[in-house]
C-alpha cells in the first residue's frame, strides 16, 4: 500500500511540474528549462578554474560541500562575453546523473507553457538547434526551450565527470 502511495505521489509531482519552465535571459533572448531538471538557483560565486576542460566550462564551485561544474551559457551558445554582475545567476540542474550549474545573465520567472503553445524550433541553424527542444509562445513573447539532455555531449560529460573525481 505504501509503495502504491509513493508512486501516486510521484505521478502527482510530475503532473504539477508539467508545462512549467524556469525562464532566464541571455541578452535579449529568453530561454526556458523544464522545471523538473532544476534543483536550485544561486548567485554567482567564486569559481575554481580546472585546466583542460571545454572553454564553456568555467570551472567548479563548492555548493554546501558538493562540488559542481559550472558552464557559461553565453560561451556555450557562442554569444558575446559579458561581465558578471549582481543579476548573474547559476541555475543548478540535474541531468544524466550529473549536477551542473549554468551561468545566465538573469533568471526571469517560472512560466506555464502548455504543449499546444510549444512548436518545434525553426530549421535555421543545425548547431544551435540541437540544444533547443522547442519554442514556447506566451502572450507576445517567445521562449527558446532548452533540451537539457543535449546541452553536453558524451565526451564533455566524461571530461567533466573525470575532473570531478
DOMI-596668 format. One record per residue (C-alpha): residue in three letters; x, y, z. Coordinates in pm, whole numbers, plus 50000, padded with zeros to 5 digits. Layout:
! residues N
+------+-------+-------+-------+
| code |    c1 |    c2 |    c3 |
+------+-------+-------+-------+
|  ALA |     X |     Y |     Z |
...
+------+-------+-------+-------+
//
This chain:
! residues 165
+------+-------+-------+-------+
| code |    c1 |    c2 |    c3 |
+------+-------+-------+-------+
|  UNK | 50000 | 50000 | 50000 |
|  UNK | 50279 | 50243 | 50093 |
|  UNK | 50459 | 50170 | 49768 |
|  UNK | 50141 | 50249 | 49569 |
|  UNK | 50101 | 50580 | 49755 |
|  UNK | 50460 | 50675 | 49671 |
|  UNK | 50402 | 50603 | 49303 |
|  UNK | 50082 | 50810 | 49304 |
|  UNK | 50263 | 51094 | 49484 |
|  UNK | 50549 | 51086 | 49228 |
|  UNK | 50293 | 51097 | 48944 |
|  UNK | 50123 | 51396 | 49109 |
|  UNK | 50458 | 51576 | 49145 |
|  UNK | 50534 | 51515 | 48777 |
|  UNK | 50187 | 51642 | 48680 |
|  UNK | 50227 | 51962 | 48883 |
|  UNK | 50562 | 52028 | 48713 |
|  UNK | 50435 | 51953 | 48363 |
|  UNK | 50440 | 52258 | 48140 |
|  UNK | 50642 | 52465 | 48390 |
|  UNK | 50966 | 52623 | 48274 |
|  UNK | 51220 | 52831 | 48461 |
|  UNK | 51295 | 53119 | 48226 |
|  UNK | 51615 | 53318 | 48209 |
|  UNK | 51770 | 53565 | 47974 |
|  UNK | 52093 | 53592 | 47784 |
|  UNK | 52092 | 53943 | 47644 |
|  UNK | 51756 | 53999 | 47476 |
|  UNK | 51673 | 53630 | 47429 |
|  UNK | 51451 | 53438 | 47668 |
|  UNK | 51527 | 53071 | 47738 |
|  UNK | 51338 | 52812 | 47937 |
|  UNK | 51443 | 52498 | 48123 |
|  UNK | 51191 | 52231 | 48217 |
|  UNK | 51144 | 52284 | 48591 |
|  UNK | 51187 | 51912 | 48660 |
|  UNK | 51564 | 51947 | 48592 |
|  UNK | 51616 | 52249 | 48817 |
|  UNK | 51739 | 52185 | 49171 |
|  UNK | 51819 | 52541 | 49277 |
|  UNK | 51925 | 52891 | 49175 |
|  UNK | 52222 | 53059 | 49340 |
|  UNK | 52401 | 53387 | 49292 |
|  UNK | 52735 | 53397 | 49116 |
|  UNK | 53012 | 53264 | 49342 |
|  UNK | 53387 | 53217 | 49331 |
|  UNK | 53468 | 52969 | 49055 |
|  UNK | 53777 | 52749 | 49069 |
|  UNK | 53924 | 52704 | 48723 |
|  UNK | 54002 | 52345 | 48625 |
|  UNK | 54257 | 52307 | 48343 |
|  UNK | 54183 | 52130 | 48017 |
|  UNK | 53805 | 52144 | 48027 |
|  UNK | 53599 | 52275 | 47735 |
|  UNK | 53612 | 52659 | 47721 |
|  UNK | 53243 | 52697 | 47813 |
|  UNK | 53305 | 52514 | 48143 |
|  UNK | 53424 | 52797 | 48365 |
|  UNK | 53530 | 52565 | 48646 |
|  UNK | 53376 | 52431 | 48965 |
|  UNK | 53201 | 52573 | 49269 |
|  UNK | 53161 | 52435 | 49619 |
|  UNK | 52789 | 52443 | 49695 |
|  UNK | 52739 | 52344 | 50060 |
|  UNK | 53008 | 52077 | 50035 |
|  UNK | 52911 | 51950 | 49688 |
|  UNK | 53147 | 52023 | 49400 |
|  UNK | 52951 | 52132 | 49093 |
|  UNK | 53093 | 52213 | 48750 |
|  UNK | 52959 | 52539 | 48602 |
|  UNK | 52917 | 52625 | 48237 |
|  UNK | 52872 | 52973 | 48095 |
|  UNK | 52562 | 52965 | 47873 |
|  UNK | 52690 | 53268 | 47678 |
|  UNK | 53010 | 53084 | 47581 |
|  UNK | 52822 | 52760 | 47507 |
|  UNK | 52580 | 52943 | 47274 |
|  UNK | 52862 | 53147 | 47115 |
|  UNK | 52729 | 53480 | 47239 |
|  UNK | 52932 | 53788 | 47324 |
|  UNK | 53106 | 53751 | 47661 |
|  UNK | 52958 | 53978 | 47928 |
|  UNK | 53095 | 54075 | 48268 |
|  UNK | 52910 | 53903 | 48555 |
|  UNK | 52702 | 54137 | 48771 |
|  UNK | 52459 | 54124 | 49064 |
|  UNK | 52184 | 53976 | 48843 |
|  UNK | 52406 | 53696 | 48709 |
|  UNK | 52286 | 53360 | 48847 |
|  UNK | 52380 | 52997 | 48842 |
|  UNK | 52092 | 52760 | 48771 |
|  UNK | 52182 | 52417 | 48909 |
|  UNK | 52028 | 52131 | 48714 |
|  UNK | 52041 | 51754 | 48749 |
|  UNK | 52065 | 51581 | 48414 |
|  UNK | 52207 | 51246 | 48304 |
|  UNK | 52335 | 51164 | 48656 |
|  UNK | 52527 | 51491 | 48671 |
|  UNK | 52466 | 51812 | 48862 |
|  UNK | 52582 | 52112 | 48664 |
|  UNK | 52547 | 52485 | 48708 |
|  UNK | 52452 | 52708 | 48416 |
|  UNK | 52563 | 53070 | 48439 |
|  UNK | 52294 | 53301 | 48297 |
|  UNK | 52250 | 53681 | 48279 |
|  UNK | 51938 | 53677 | 48496 |
|  UNK | 51656 | 53445 | 48600 |
|  UNK | 51314 | 53574 | 48497 |
|  UNK | 51022 | 53363 | 48624 |
|  UNK | 50855 | 53024 | 48617 |
|  UNK | 50624 | 53016 | 48316 |
|  UNK | 50339 | 52777 | 48242 |
|  UNK | 50353 | 52690 | 47873 |
|  UNK | 50104 | 52430 | 47757 |
|  UNK | 50207 | 52170 | 47500 |
|  UNK | 49988 | 52327 | 47231 |
|  UNK | 50188 | 52651 | 47270 |
|  UNK | 50521 | 52478 | 47207 |
|  UNK | 50630 | 52436 | 46846 |
|  UNK | 50939 | 52269 | 46700 |
|  UNK | 51235 | 52504 | 46654 |
|  UNK | 51274 | 52653 | 46305 |
|  UNK | 51526 | 52486 | 46079 |
|  UNK | 51765 | 52783 | 46078 |
|  UNK | 52091 | 52665 | 46229 |
|  UNK | 52155 | 52297 | 46293 |
|  UNK | 52427 | 52378 | 46551 |
|  UNK | 52206 | 52588 | 46778 |
|  UNK | 51901 | 52376 | 46712 |
|  UNK | 52047 | 52069 | 46882 |
|  UNK | 52012 | 52247 | 47220 |
|  UNK | 51660 | 52376 | 47155 |
|  UNK | 51374 | 52135 | 47222 |
|  UNK | 51101 | 52375 | 47121 |
|  UNK | 50979 | 52732 | 47100 |
|  UNK | 50726 | 52833 | 47363 |
|  UNK | 50472 | 53102 | 47281 |
|  UNK | 50314 | 53304 | 47562 |
|  UNK | 50134 | 53635 | 47507 |
|  UNK | 50366 | 53826 | 47270 |
|  UNK | 50682 | 53652 | 47388 |
|  UNK | 50890 | 53369 | 47251 |
|  UNK | 51090 | 53141 | 47483 |
|  UNK | 51353 | 52905 | 47347 |
|  UNK | 51310 | 52583 | 47546 |
|  UNK | 51639 | 52408 | 47608 |
|  UNK | 51685 | 52034 | 47581 |
|  UNK | 51887 | 51975 | 47898 |
|  UNK | 51990 | 51629 | 47781 |
|  UNK | 52171 | 51765 | 47472 |
|  UNK | 52346 | 52063 | 47636 |
|  UNK | 52650 | 51842 | 47684 |
|  UNK | 52765 | 51564 | 47456 |
|  UNK | 52907 | 51234 | 47588 |
|  UNK | 53270 | 51346 | 47559 |
|  UNK | 53200 | 51668 | 47752 |
|  UNK | 53017 | 51474 | 48023 |
|  UNK | 53310 | 51231 | 48051 |
|  UNK | 53558 | 51524 | 48074 |
|  UNK | 53352 | 51689 | 48347 |
|  UNK | 53297 | 51369 | 48544 |
|  UNK | 53668 | 51291 | 48515 |
|  UNK | 53761 | 51629 | 48662 |
|  UNK | 53515 | 51579 | 48948 |
|  UNK | 53658 | 51251 | 49070 |
+------+-------+-------+-------+
//
